[in-house]
Amino acid sequence: MSSAATRRAAAREWMCEPGCAGMERRVLEAIARRRRQMLVHSYIYYELDDNVISDDVWQKWATQLAKLQAKFGKRIGFYDKAFADWDGSTGFHLPRDGNVERVARRLLQDTIARTLE
C-alpha cells in the first residue's frame, strides 16, 4: 500500500465510517488551517509583540497540528518545509513572508477595532 493510500485509510478511520467521501480533503484542510493559524499568530506574537489568542489556545492548536501531521503526513503543498519538523513547541522559526505579514496585520487591526466598538 502506498503512503498516500495509507494516509487515506487512516483519514477514513479517524474521521468517519469507511468509504466516507471527502475524508482526505477534510484532513488536508484541517492541517492547512492549523498551519495558517500557527504562521499568522506566531507572526503577531514574535514580530508585532502582541497577541489575539491566549498561549493556551495557541498551544492547543499547535498540539493538534503535530498530532494530525504525525498521523496523516506532512506533505500537503502548503509550507511543507517549514512544518517538516513541527513538534508544536514554538513558532519562532516559522516563515514571515509577505502573505503571512499581511494576514497577521489585518487580523490584529480587525481585533483591535472590535475591542474599540
DAWO-V669625 format. One line per field, one symbol per residue. ss: DSSP state (H for helix, E for strand, C for the rest). psi: psi as a letter, one per 30 degrees, with the letter a starting at -180 (. if undefined). A space follows every 10 residues. Layout:
# DAWO-V669625
ss->???
psi->???
This chain:
# DAWO-V669625
ss->CCHHHHHHHH HHHHHCCCCC CCHHHHHHHH HHHHHHHHHH HHHHHHCCCC CCCCHHHHHH HHHHHHHHHH HHCCCCCCCC CCCCCCCCCC CCCCCCCHHH HHHHHHHHHH HHHHHHC
psi->kleeeeeeee eeeeealkgk kgeeeeeeee eeeeeeeeee feeeeeefhl lflleeeeee eeeeeeeeee eflfjfgjhe efgegkfgfl geflkileee eeeeeeeeee eeeeff.
